[in-house]
Amino acid sequence: MEQAELGFKVKKTSAKITPHGGLVLVDRMAHALGVPTSIEQRLGHLKIRNRGHKISDKVMDVVRMLVAGGSAISDLGKLRDDKVLKEALGRDSLMACSTASEFLAQLAPVDIRHLSCIEGRAACDTLHLSRRERATLDVDVTFIESHKREAVMSYHKEPGYYPMLGFAAETQGLLLSEFRDGNASPASGALPFLKEMVRRLPPTVKRIRVRSDSAWFNHRVMDWSDDRGIEFAITAEKNEHMADVVEAIPEEVWEVFGDDPDEQIAESVYSFEHGKRAYRIIVLRTPRRQTNMFEGRYCYHAIITNMDWGRRNLVKWHRERATSENWIKELKSGFGLDHLPSGKFFSNAAFLHIVGLAYNLTCALKVLSLPEEYRSSTIKTLRYRLINIAAIWVRHARQYMLKFSASAKLVHLIQSILHQPFKLCRA
């Protein structure tokens, strides 16, 4: 078969061109939030020799790789070949893959806690700079299947890890993450996790609300929240006491919930055996489709709360917590959390916090610097529109310039972000 000519030739060029011109925006946001300074303050002791990369450079190189689309430590090699990025950062070279693996392996538990604080501070500062007076805390766990050396068997009947993730819904920021073994219970450590999330909120937040699934159906969590004026709506556990309370609701008080006439709503009061007080429960029921296979005529779903909202509004608001599944998906498939780099637990824990930092910096970019149309964009969309843009590095009139191959509108947007003033006041 005769093959048509391509009409062009392929050759190597020595011109200083980068396919990741938009990465400078992530670096700009990191400096605006004081991330490199925080890394040096908390982890600078890890650098023993005068030569080599600074600790902040090592962490940020992994962040840049993840934002650009890499998912494995070996993908740093691609970024290391980017001469424009190296010169724009004022560096002789970027971190090698072997150096990154060694860095993750040398981190002790105390260093990982410092990384967690840096990750959370980025989300906290985004809340502060966006002038949020209310924070909605969405908490969930996710399973990461892994056949690494230290991974343990989970109830999924697969080895892996089971991190707990806490988001601030208003900015989608990852306020707190905790790396855990695969056999960890979703309910374990709920109250300490909530306390740490609340502690990480900026002082500008005056009102706090918590949403969770039944893993946090715990009287300690609810009593502690209620004592501090924190509102909550938590999926209720289907235990015998809850079943008795639901069955005791009079038939005449049930109302149609929405468009489906079979879905009905009512409310009652539930008290824990060892809790301080009773709480309101909102109950939804639908007829069982196969009554011969299960007990009872109805399927029930209950939400326990200390809020005085109308039933329908509260149920709709609580259901919005499902959006956190999209943010978890971003972390896993968008930023490479599904590809844990090591067989060591603590190295993978450090990787989780660096992934969270990369995610939080892109959230900050969307919330604080980009137009409204970008607010719901995934990292895939951001890479296509803004991050992975071709640019050339030139020197003209004794000044360096980064010239983008993009529309005038997009170049103007990039210029405005790079020159955007920030005033960050920390407590």
C-alpha positions in Angstrom: 0.0 0.0 0.0 1.4 3.4 -0.9 1.9 5.6 2.1 1.3 9.4 1.9 4.1 11.8 2.9 3.6 13.5 6.3 4.7 16.8 4.9 7.2 17.5 7.7 10.3 16.1 9.4 10.9 15.3 13.1 14.1 16.6 14.7 15.5 17.5 18.1 15.7 21.2 19.1 17.9 23.0 21.6 15.4 25.8 22.0 14.3 26.3 25.6 10.6 25.2 25.3 8.4 23.8 28.0 5.1 21.9 27.7 4.2 22.9 31.3 4.3 26.7 31.2 1.3 27.0 33.5 3.2 25.4 36.4 4.5 28.8 37.3 1.0 29.6 38.5 1.1 26.8 41.1 4.5 28.0 42.2 3.1 31.5 42.5 0.3 30.2 44.7 2.7 28.2 46.9 4.8 31.3 47.6 1.7 33.4 48.2 0.6 30.9 50.9 4.1 30.7 52.3 4.5 27.0 51.6 8.2 26.9 50.8 9.0 28.9 54.0 6.8 26.6 56.1 8.6 23.6 54.7 12.0 25.0 55.5 10.9 26.0 59.0 9.4 22.6 59.8 11.6 20.2 57.8 14.8 22.1 57.1 16.6 20.0 59.7 16.6 17.1 57.3 19.2 18.8 55.1 22.5 17.8 56.5 24.9 18.8 53.7 25.3 22.3 52.2 25.2 21.0 48.6 22.1 19.6 46.9 18.5 20.5 46.9 16.7 22.4 49.7 14.0 20.4 51.4 11.3 22.8 50.1 12.6 22.2 46.6 12.3 18.4 47.1 8.7 18.6 48.3 7.7 21.1 45.6 9.3 19.1 42.8 7.0 16.2 43.7 4.1 18.7 43.9 4.9 20.0 40.4 5.2 16.5 39.0 1.7 15.6 40.4 0.1 18.8 39.1 1.6 18.4 35.7 0.1 14.9 35.4 2.6 12.5 36.8 1.5 9.8 39.1 4.6 7.8 39.9 8.0 9.0 41.4 9.6 7.8 38.1 7.7 10.6 36.3 10.0 13.1 37.9 12.4 12.2 35.1 10.2 13.9 32.6 10.1 17.1 34.7 13.8 16.9 35.3 14.4 17.2 31.5 12.4 20.5 31.4 15.2 23.1 31.0 12.7 26.1 31.1 11.2 25.0 34.4 14.7 24.6 35.9 15.8 28.1 34.8 12.5 29.7 35.7 13.0 28.4 39.3 16.6 29.5 39.4 17.8 25.9 39.9 20.8 24.0 38.5 18.6 20.9 38.3 15.4 19.3 39.5 15.3 16.4 41.9 16.1 12.9 40.5 13.7 9.9 41.0 16.2 8.2 43.3 16.6 11.3 45.4 12.8 11.5 45.8 12.6 7.9 47.0 15.4 8.5 49.5 13.7 11.6 50.8 10.4 9.9 51.4 12.2 7.0 53.2 14.1 9.3 55.6 11.0 11.0 57.0 10.2 10.1 60.6 6.7 10.2 62.1 7.3 13.7 63.5 8.3 14.9 60.0 5.2 13.4 58.5 3.1 15.3 61.1 4.9 18.5 60.0 4.0 17.7 56.4 0.4 17.2 57.5 0.4 20.6 59.1 1.8 22.2 55.9 -0.9 20.5 53.8 -3.6 21.6 56.2 -2.3 25.2 56.4 -2.7 25.6 52.6 -6.4 24.7 53.0 -6.7 26.9 56.1 -5.2 29.9 54.3 -7.4 29.5 51.3 -10.4 29.6 53.6 -9.0 32.7 55.3 -8.2 34.6 52.1 -11.6 33.8 50.6 -13.1 35.4 53.7 -15.2 32.5 54.7 -17.1 32.9 58.0 -18.6 29.4 57.8 -16.9 26.0 57.2 -18.7 22.8 56.4 -16.5 19.8 57.3 -17.1 16.7 55.1 -15.3 13.6 56.4 -14.9 10.2 54.6 -12.6 7.3 54.3 -11.3 5.7 51.1 -9.7 2.4 50.4 -6.4 2.2 48.4 -5.7 -1.3 47.2 -2.0 -2.0 47.4 0.2 -5.1 47.4 3.2 -3.3 48.9 5.3 -5.0 51.5 3.7 -3.4 54.6 0.1 -3.3 53.3 -2.3 -5.4 55.5 -5.5 -7.2 54.6 -8.7 -5.1 54.7 -12.4 -6.1 55.0 -12.5 -5.7 51.2 -10.5 -8.9 51.2 -7.7 -7.1 49.5 -4.5 -5.7 51.1 -4.1 -1.9 51.2 -4.6 1.3 53.2 -7.6 3.1 54.5 -6.9 6.9 54.9 -9.4 9.2 56.5 -9.9 12.5 54.7 -11.5 15.7 55.9 -12.5 18.5 53.5 -13.7 22.1 53.9 -16.6 22.0 51.4 -16.6 25.8 50.8 -13.2 25.6 49.1 -13.0 21.9 48.5 -9.6 22.0 50.4 -8.2 18.9 52.2 -8.0 20.3 55.7 -6.7 17.0 57.3 -5.7 13.6 56.1 -4.6 10.6 58.1 -2.9 7.6 56.5 -4.1 4.3 58.1 -3.7 0.6 57.6 -6.2 -1.3 55.6 -7.7 -3.0 58.6 -8.5 0.3 60.4 -12.1 0.8 61.3 -13.8 3.8 59.6 -15.1 4.8 63.0 -11.8 4.7 64.9 -10.3 8.0 65.9 -13.3 10.0 64.9 -13.3 12.5 67.8 -9.5 13.3 67.7 -9.8 13.7 64.0 -12.7 16.2 64.3 -10.9 18.1 67.1 -7.8 18.5 64.8 -9.9 19.6 61.9 -11.6 22.3 64.0 -8.2 23.4 65.4 -6.9 23.9 61.8 -9.7 26.3 60.8 -8.8 30.0 60.6 -10.1 32.4 63.2 -12.2 34.1 60.6 -14.5 31.0 60.6 -17.3 31.7 63.1 -19.7 28.9 62.3 -18.9 25.2 61.8 -21.0 22.4 60.4 -20.1 18.7 60.2 -21.5 16.1 57.7 -20.6 12.4 57.8 -21.8 8.9 57.1 -22.6 6.4 59.8 -19.0 5.9 60.7 -19.3 9.0 62.9 -22.5 7.9 64.6 -20.9 8.3 67.9 -22.2 10.1 71.0 -18.7 11.5 71.9 -18.5 13.2 68.5 -22.0 14.6 68.8 -21.8 15.7 72.4 -18.4 17.4 71.9 -19.8 19.2 68.8 -23.0 20.3 70.5 -21.1 21.6 73.6 -19.2 23.9 71.3 -22.0 25.1 69.1 -20.9 23.0 66.1 -23.9 21.9 64.0 -23.9 18.3 62.6 -25.9 16.0 60.4 -24.7 12.4 60.5 -26.1 9.3 58.9 -27.6 7.2 61.7 -26.6 3.6 62.4 -29.2 0.9 61.9 -29.1 -0.6 65.4 -31.9 -2.2 67.4 -32.6 0.9 69.4 -32.8 3.1 66.3 -35.2 0.5 64.8 -37.5 0.7 67.8 -37.5 4.5 67.7 -38.4 4.5 64.0 -41.1 1.9 64.3 -42.7 4.0 67.1 -43.3 7.0 64.8 -47.1 7.3 64.3 -48.3 6.4 60.8 -50.2 9.7 60.4 -47.1 11.9 60.7 -45.4 10.5 57.6 -45.3 12.9 54.6 -44.3 12.6 51.0 -40.7 13.8 50.7 -40.4 14.8 47.1 -41.5 13.9 43.6 -41.6 10.2 44.4 -44.8 9.5 46.3 -43.3 6.3 47.7 -40.5 8.2 49.6 -41.8 9.5 52.9 -40.3 11.6 55.6 -40.9 12.0 59.4 -38.9 12.8 62.5 -38.4 11.7 66.1 -35.8 11.9 68.9 -33.0 9.5 69.6 -30.8 9.2 72.8 -27.6 7.3 73.3 -27.2 5.0 76.3 -24.1 6.9 77.5 -24.7 10.2 75.8 -25.3 13.6 77.4 -28.5 14.4 75.6 -31.1 13.3 73.0 -30.9 14.5 69.4 -33.4 15.0 66.6 -33.5 12.3 63.8 -34.9 12.8 60.4 -36.2 9.5 58.9 -36.8 8.6 55.2 -38.6 5.4 54.3 -39.5 3.7 51.0 -41.4 0.5 50.5 -39.4 -2.7 50.1 -39.5 -4.1 46.6 -39.2 -7.7 47.7 -41.1 -8.0 51.0 -40.9 -11.8 51.1 -37.1 -11.7 51.4 -36.7 -9.1 54.2 -38.4 -8.2 57.4 -40.7 -5.2 57.5 -42.6 -3.3 54.9 -40.1 -0.4 54.5 -36.5 0.5 54.1 -35.3 3.3 56.4 -32.6 5.9 56.3 -32.1 8.2 59.2 -30.0 11.3 59.9 -29.2 12.5 63.4 -28.7 16.2 63.9 -28.7 19.1 66.3 -29.9 21.5 63.6 -33.3 23.1 63.5 -33.6 23.3 59.7 -36.7 22.1 57.9 -36.7 18.4 57.2 -36.4 18.6 53.5 -33.7 21.2 53.4 -31.6 19.3 55.9 -31.9 16.1 54.0 -30.9 17.8 50.8 -28.0 19.5 52.5 -26.8 16.3 54.0 -26.9 14.5 50.7 -24.5 17.1 49.3 -21.8 15.4 51.3 -21.6 12.9 48.4 -19.7 15.6 46.5 -16.7 14.7 48.6 -16.5 11.4 46.6 -15.5 13.6 43.6 -12.7 15.2 45.6 -11.5 11.8 46.7 -11.6 10.7 43.1 -9.4 13.8 42.2 -6.8 12.8 44.8 -6.7 9.2 43.6 -7.0 9.4 39.9 -6.1 13.0 39.3 -3.1 13.4 41.6 -1.8 9.8 41.8 -2.8 8.8 45.3 -3.8 5.4 43.9 -0.1 4.8 43.0 1.6 4.6 46.3 5.4 4.8 45.8 6.8 2.6 48.5 6.6 -0.6 50.5 7.0 1.4 53.7 4.1 2.7 55.6 5.6 6.1 56.6 6.9 6.8 53.1 3.4 6.3 51.7 2.0 8.5 54.5 4.4 11.3 53.5 3.3 10.8 49.9 -0.4 11.2 50.9 0.4 14.6 52.5 2.4 15.8 49.4 -0.5 14.7 47.2 -2.8 16.7 49.5 -0.6 19.7 49.3 -0.6 19.6 45.4 -4.4 19.2 45.5 -4.8 22.1 47.9 -2.6 24.4 45.9 -4.8 23.8 42.8 -7.9 24.4 44.9 -6.4 27.7 46.1 -5.7 28.7 42.5 -9.3 28.0 41.5 -10.8 29.8 44.6 -8.4 32.8 44.9 -7.2 33.6 41.5 -9.2 32.1 38.6 -12.5 33.3 37.2 -15.8 31.7 38.4 -15.9 29.4 35.4 -12.9 27.5 36.7 -14.3 26.8 40.2 -15.8 23.4 39.3 -12.9 22.4 37.0 -11.1 19.1 37.6 -7.4 18.9 37.5 -7.7 17.2 34.1 -9.5 20.3 32.8 -7.0 22.6 34.4 -4.1 20.8 32.8 -5.7 21.0 29.4 -6.6 24.7 29.7 -4.0 26.2 31.9 -1.1 24.1 33.2 0.2 22.1 30.2 0.7 25.1 27.9 3.7 25.4 25.6 6.0 28.3 26.4 9.5 29.4 25.4 12.1 30.9 27.6 14.0 33.8 26.1 16.4 36.6 27.2 15.8 40.0 25.7 17.3 43.4 26.8 19.0 41.7 29.8 15.6 40.4 31.0 14.2 36.9 30.9 10.7 36.3 29.5 8.4 33.3 29.4 6.4 33.5 26.2 3.2 31.4 26.0 1.7 29.8 22.9 -1.8 30.8 23.8 -4.6 33.3 23.2 -4.1 36.9 24.3 -7.0 36.4 26.8 -5.2 33.5 28.4 -1.9 35.2 28.5 -3.6 38.2 30.2 -5.1 35.9 32.8 -1.7 34.3 33.5 -0.2 37.8 33.9 -2.9 38.9 36.3 -2.4 35.8 38.5 1.3 36.2 38.6 1.0 39.9 39.7 -2.0 39.3 42.1 -1.3 40.8 45.5 -1.9 38.7 48.6 -2.0 39.8 52.3 -1.8 36.7 54.4 -2.4 37.3 58.1 -2.0 34.2 60.3 -3.0 33.8 63.9 
